[in-house]
């Protein structure tokens, strides 16, 4: 018999399922159970209230804007880090992971300090008539800051593993740089881009600490769903908090399901499994 470092399938699977159930399934089950304790009418009244719907709109639109920005900027940043060598490259590569290590509350305070009307960047933007702090634009900046590493770190390894012979063959056939990127490189990056976009969007939907300081938290204008659920918790209205949180949970599951479907189609297109 072959000797294995890890124990047998039964024990390994049992340990894995135990920790998944304890860390993931149990909290989600408690949330669903609490939301299900409401009757259908009460549940719909809570999740469809004007303030809740406004928070969904602010959260989803800002998350979509931040993800779209990170899709372009993150791809460009990954491309530069992989394809070019320059002084300070390692420092920039390390800074990308800063949002993972930095407490989100600290990030929110730092962003508010920078983009307030009397801040370093905010004062310049204010002269141009652009307000960032306490506006949806500030929310998007906070979301983009915390979710950027997801796109860079999913695209970067794929770029590193691309076979240069593919680009050389396309160049030998007379393809322009833009055509090579669009027809050769980009299709190979699509699965990684979809994974990064889904992770970045999901992180933006659930972000809290980095946003509440720069958003201003004005109901119907700059109040995100996570904050509204937290307010309901502070009011000891646990059922309402669970109902509002369940809406974002459903949205995250739907988004991940769509992303996985698109990834499967993209992998089939590129001939990989």
N, C-alpha and C positions, 0 to 999 in steps of 0.2 A: 504494500500500500504506500502511496505517496504521502510523505509527511507534510502537513500544512501548518503555517504559522498561526492562523486563526482557527478557532474551534470549529466543530461541525456545523452543518447548515441549520440544524434545529436550534442549537444554542445561540449561534450568531443571529439568526432571524428573530429568535425570542428576545434577545437583548435589544436589537434594533427596534422592534415593534414596541417594546416597553418604553424606551426613551422617546420614540416618536409620539406614542400615546400620552406620555407624561408632559412633554414639552409643547406639543402642537395640538393634538386632538383634544386633550382635556380642557385647555382654555377656550378653544373654538366651540367645543361642546357646551361649556358653561354659558358662553355668549348666546349660542343658538337656543339653549334651554330657557334662558332668561327672556329673550325676545319672544319665544313661543308661548310664554306664560300670558302674554297679552292676547286678547281676543282679536279677530281679524279687523273689526271696526276701530278699536283703539290703536292697533298697530298702524293701520293706514292713516289714521288721523295724525299720529306722531310723525311718520316718515314723509307725509305729504303736506305738512304745515308750510306756510310761506317762508319762515325763517330756515327750516331744514332744506327746502328746495333751493333757496338762495345760496346756502352753504355748499350744496352739491355743485351748483353751477360754478361758484368761485373756485372750488377745489379742482374740479375736473378740467375747467378751461385753463387754469394756471398750470396744472400738471401737464396738460397737453402742450402748452407753450414752452414750458421748461424742457420737456422731452424733445420737442422739435429743435430747440436751440442746441441741446446736448447731442442730438443725432448728427448735426453738421459739425459743431465745434469738436465734439468728442472724436469723430472720425478723422478730422483734420489733425487733431493733437496726436492720436495714435499713429497716423501716417508719418508725421514729422519725427516722432520718437523712434520709429522702426526704420525709416528710410534715410535719415540724416544723422550725421555725427557733428556735434558742435559743443563748445564750452558750456557747462552748466546743464547738459542733457540729463545726467544722473540726478541732479537736484530737482529738476522739473518732474522727472519720472517719480521721484519720491513724494513730491508735494501733491501729486494726484491722489494719493491715498490719505491725505490729511483729513478729508471729511469722515473717513472711517474711524480715525483715532480721536478726532476732536469732539468733545461733547456738543450736542446740537444746540444746547442753550448758549454755550460760549460762541458758537458760530452765529447764532441769531443776534447776540449783543454786538459782536464784531461787525456784522453786516449793517446793523442799525447805526452804529457809530460812523461807518464809512459813508452810508447813503442818506443819512438825515440831512436836512437842509443846511445845517452848519457843519456837516462832515466833510472829509477830504474830497470825496467824489460828489457828494450830494450838493455841495455849494456850487460847483461848476455846472452841474446839471440844472440846478435851480435858476442859474443865470440864463440858461437856454429854454426855460419854461417847462422843464421835465421834473416831475416829482416822482421819487422812488419809494421812500419810506412811507408807510401807512397807505399804500395803494396796491392794487393787484400786481403791478410791475415789481414791487418789492417782494411779493410772495413768489413770483416766478423766479426772481434772482436767488432767493433762499432755496427753492426747490432745485434749481439748476446746480447750485453749489453742492448740495448734499447728494445728488444723484449722478453727477458727472463721472465718477470712477466706474460705475457699472458699465457704461458704454465703452470707455477707454479700455478697461481690463478684459472685456469680452472680445473686442476687435483686435487688440494688440497681438495676442498669440496667433491668431489666424493670419495676420499680415506677416508675422515672422516665419510662418511655415509655408507661405506661398512659394511655389517653385518658380524661380526666375526664368526658367526656360519657356514658360507660357508667355511672358511679356516679350522675350527675345524672339519667339516665333511670330508673335503678332507684329512686332516691329519689322521683321524680315518680309512680312507680307504687305508692308506699306501702311500699317495702321497708325493713325495719329495718337498722341498721348491721351487725348480725351476719349477717343474711340476705344483704346486699349483699356482704359479705366472703366468705361461704361459697359463694354461687352465682354471683357475678360475678368477683370479684378472684382468689380462690383457684384456680379452674380455669385462669386465664391464667398463674398462677405455677407450676403443677405442673411443666412441663418444666424451668424454671430450678431449682426446688427439687430435682428428681431429679438434675440435673447437679451441683448443689452437694453433695447428700448422698453421691453416688457418689465425688466427689473427696475429701470430708472423711473418708469411711470408708476409702478407699484410703490416704490419708495417715496415718490412725490405725493401720492395719495395719502400715505400714512404719516408723512412728516409732521412734526408738531413743534419741537423745541426751537428749531431754527426759524420758524415762521411767526410765532406769536409775538415776538419782540418787534419785528419789522412790519407786521401786517396792520397794526392798529386795532384789529379785532372789532370792527364796526359791523353790527348785524346788517345783513342784506347787502353789504358792500365788500368787506374784507374779512369776514368771519369764515374760517374753514370748518369742515365737518368734524375733524378731530377735536377742535376746540369746543364746538357745540356739544359733542358727546361728553367732554370733560366738564362743561358747565352743568349739564344734567346730573353728572356724578356728584358735583359739589352741592347740588340741590337735593341730594339723596333720592333722586328719581332714577333708580337703577334700571327700571324697565324701559324708560324712554332712552336712556343712554345706550342700552343694549340694542334697541330697535334701530337707532340711528347708526350705530356701529355695524349692524348687520347689513345695512344697505351698502356700505363701503366694502364689506366682506364679499357680498354677492358681486359687486362691480369688479373687484380684484379677481375673483374666480372666473368671471366671464372673460375678462381681458386676458388672463393667462391661458384659458382654453382656446381663444381665438389665435393668440400668439403661437401656441403649440401646433395648431392646425396649419398656420402659415409657414412655420418652420419645417413641418413635415413635407409640405408641398415644395418648399425651396430646396430641401435636401434631395428630394426625388428629382428635381430639375437639374441639380448639379451632379447627380449620379452617385451621391454618398448616402450612407445609412448610419 
